[in-house]
């Protein structure tokens, strides 16, 4: 399923990382969540819309927000944004297919309930 995305994170808009997939543990997921939410809040103040992407020399981070959940993808700099966003939208659709709005509204904060999400995406590594 992941052709253009190397890693991704699924965050509550409060910064809690619900699920993350990293091929290599380069960054602590909680630190990443906190930094991402802070950057998004700052961008929202500046542009009234939040982040849609940012990039480094070799990697790009792309964001989509659906309901109160932020989906973040790390991809190679050369990946086309429309392709990355399409994959993120597919991840988002699967997430909400498996975790209903009622489930998320009743969720008590235990992130382990999201640990089997990888199976839903058919990610092999």
C-alpha positions in Angstrom: 0.0 0.0 0.0 2.8 2.4 0.7 4.5 3.3 -2.5 5.4 7.0 -2.0 5.4 7.2 1.8 8.3 6.0 3.9 6.8 6.6 7.4 3.6 8.0 8.8 2.0 9.2 12.0 -1.7 9.5 13.1 -2.2 12.2 15.7 -5.0 13.6 17.7 -5.0 17.4 17.2 -3.9 17.5 20.9 -0.6 15.9 19.9 -1.2 12.4 21.1 0.2 9.9 18.6 -2.5 7.3 18.1 -0.4 5.2 15.7 2.9 5.5 13.8 4.7 3.5 11.3 8.4 4.1 11.0 10.6 1.8 8.9 13.4 2.9 11.2 12.9 4.4 14.7 14.7 7.7 13.9 12.5 10.0 16.0 10.6 9.4 19.3 6.9 9.3 18.3 5.8 11.5 21.2 8.4 14.1 20.5 7.4 14.1 16.9 3.7 14.5 17.8 4.4 17.5 20.1 6.6 19.2 17.6 4.1 18.6 14.8 1.2 20.1 16.8 3.3 23.1 17.8 4.4 23.7 14.2 0.8 23.3 13.0 -0.5 25.7 15.6 2.1 28.3 14.7 1.3 27.9 11.0 -2.4 28.2 11.7 -1.7 31.6 13.5 0.3 32.8 10.5 -1.8 31.5 7.7 -5.2 30.7 9.1 -5.0 27.1 7.8 -2.2 25.1 9.4 0.5 23.2 7.7 0.0 21.2 4.5 3.7 20.3 4.1 7.3 21.1 4.9 10.6 19.7 3.7 14.2 19.2 4.4 17.0 18.5 1.9 16.0 14.8 1.3 12.6 14.3 3.0 9.2 16.0 2.8 6.4 15.9 5.4 2.9 16.1 4.2 -0.2 16.7 6.3 -3.9 16.1 6.0 -6.5 16.7 8.7 -9.7 14.8 8.8 -12.1 15.5 11.7 -9.8 16.0 14.7 -7.1 13.6 13.5 -3.9 14.7 11.7 -2.2 12.3 9.3 1.4 13.0 8.6 3.6 11.3 5.9 7.3 11.4 5.5 8.3 10.8 1.9 11.3 11.3 -0.4 11.7 14.9 -1.6 11.0 13.7 -5.2 7.7 12.1 -4.4 4.8 14.0 -6.0 2.6 15.6 -3.4 -0.6 14.5 -5.1 0.6 10.8 -4.8 1.6 11.2 -1.2 -1.8 12.9 -0.4 -3.6 10.1 -2.2 -1.9 7.5 0.0 -2.6 9.6 3.1 -6.2 9.8 2.2 -6.3 6.0 1.7 -4.8 5.6 5.2 -7.3 8.1 6.6 -10.2 6.2 5.0 -9.0 2.9 6.4 -8.5 4.4 9.8 -12.1 5.8 10.0 -13.4 2.6 8.5 -11.9 0.6 11.3 -12.2 3.2 14.1 -15.7 4.7 13.9 -16.6 8.2 15.1 -18.5 6.7 18.0 -15.4 4.6 18.9 -13.2 7.7 18.8 -15.7 9.8 20.8 -15.7 7.1 23.5 -12.0 6.5 23.4 -10.5 6.8 26.9 -6.9 7.5 26.0 -5.4 4.0 25.8 -3.3 4.1 22.5 -2.8 0.4 22.5 -6.2 -0.1 20.9 -4.7 1.3 17.7 -1.7 -1.1 17.7 -3.3 -3.5 15.2 -3.9 -0.8 12.5 -0.9 -2.0 10.6 -2.8 -5.2 9.7 -5.5 -3.1 8.1 -3.0 -1.5 5.8 -1.3 -4.7 4.7 2.2 -3.3 5.5 4.7 -6.0 5.3 7.7 -4.6 7.3 
